[in-house]
Amino acid sequence: TMCCNANDDCFPQEETKVQKWNLNYGTFAAVLLACFIVLCCIIGLFLYRFDMRKKRGNSVRMSAERRLEEDDKYALSRIGKDSLYSFFVT
């Protein structure tokens, strides 16, 4: 069948692919969202496993606090202890 608008533009009225699969758009959106969440979880697990494997190879581990302290000391040595910017680092 043909569908015409107020400007006499006529288009054939066809079923969309979602309608051909006997789904409504709400169900299709829910399935699409579920697939997206599953994909994000798979990627997250893959990255977690990769990170754990990478950390296992390092025999020397530095804590986050120690790295931050070293970064602060390095920044202070570069900009100077009497500088105005030192207040932002400490």
C-alpha positions, 0 to 999 in steps of 0.5 A: 500500500502507499502512504501519502502525506499532506504534500502529496508525497507518497511512499510505499508502506513496508514493514521494518526489519524489527516488525518482520522479526515479530518484535515491537520496538520496546522489546528490541530496545531491551534486547539491544541494551542487554547485548550492550551490557553483556558486551561491556561486561565481557570487555571489562573481564578481558581487561581485568584478566589482562591487567592481572596477568600484567601485574603478575609479571612484575616482581616489584610493586609500588603502592599508589601512595608511594607513587603519588609521593614520588610524583609530588617530590619530583614536581616540587624539585622541578618547579621549586619549593618556594614557587606559587605552584608548590601550593597546588602540588602539596 
